[in-house]
Amino acid sequence: MGEVVASALIAHVPTIVLPEEVRRSLNNGKESTLVTGLEKLRSDFFKGGDYDLVIVFDSHWFTTVEFVVTSHSRRSGYFTSEELPRGMSQREYDIKGDPILAKAIEEAGAKRGTWITAIDDPYLPINYATTNVWEYLGKGIDKPWISIGVCQTATVDDFLTVGQAVADAIEASNKRVVLIASGAMSHTFWPLKELRKHEAAGVEHIFSKDAYEADMVRLEALERGDHAQVLDTMDDFYRFRPEARFGHYLMMAGACGGRQYKVAGERYGEYENSIGTGQVHVFFDHRG
């Protein structure tokens, strides 16, 4: 019987793959703790962890009439971001997949009454919410990674149902799985004419005080393992435009038991600004 051995809310911001000197120049000479946090998380868990597979809930991959899960045996190539090609250009990736589990997720979705399609088209684009995180936590480690996109017409209930389908497929397998919700908390950017004044990591650059405080309430709940509080206050959190309607987190939470998800989180690095948005790494170890 398969199980989720760990889960994580992970920031994938473009700055983490910029050269160190560029990162420091944007952050008053200091290194971002989003970088050092990922490096420590790789060392603490991913490099030698007892797991078989990683599933990424990718907040940059938007679908419309269904959820999609990658079912390639391998995805490889060079990634250039259409959003920021100056900072993410021709970055090589070579990621093993798991077609059997992907198909099982599709089938579990149908049983749960939702729509998930497993796709292995070699021309299916990849997104940096997957590749940036993989570069730190998966590159050079021979573990499969598959990605699930965010359906932009989905509700909170839809996201939780997809997570439940993922849990069903994992339980029916013999896989020890890590779940990564790749995305931000509050997610409002500064306007272009002001943006370059807000590129440093300090929380004073978060778009608004209210957005910062909303993130803090939820971050403190995650660190306590009070996922029910996060789920029960989603309507309020939506006022602060969490990335991808927080679908990446909601799918992860659904796969971990929904309101019964009580694993306390450990922060890796500090909560940081990224041009107005709230970014943090929180790791949930399910192994007790």
Secondary structure, DSSP 8 states (H G I E B T S, - for coil): --EEEEEEEE---GGGGS-HHHHHHHTTT---HHHHHHHHHIIIIITT-S-SEEEEEEEEEEESSSEEEE--SEEEEEE--SS-TTTS-SEEEEEE--HHHHHHHHHHHHHHT--EEEE--TT----HHHHHHHHHHTTTS---EEEEEEETT--HHHHHHHHHHHHHHHHHSS-EEEEEEES-SB-----HHHHTTS-SS-GGGSS-HHHHHHHHHHHHHHHHT-HHHHHHTHHHHGGG-BGGGGHHHHHHHHHTTGGG----EEE-S--EEETTEEE--EEEETT-
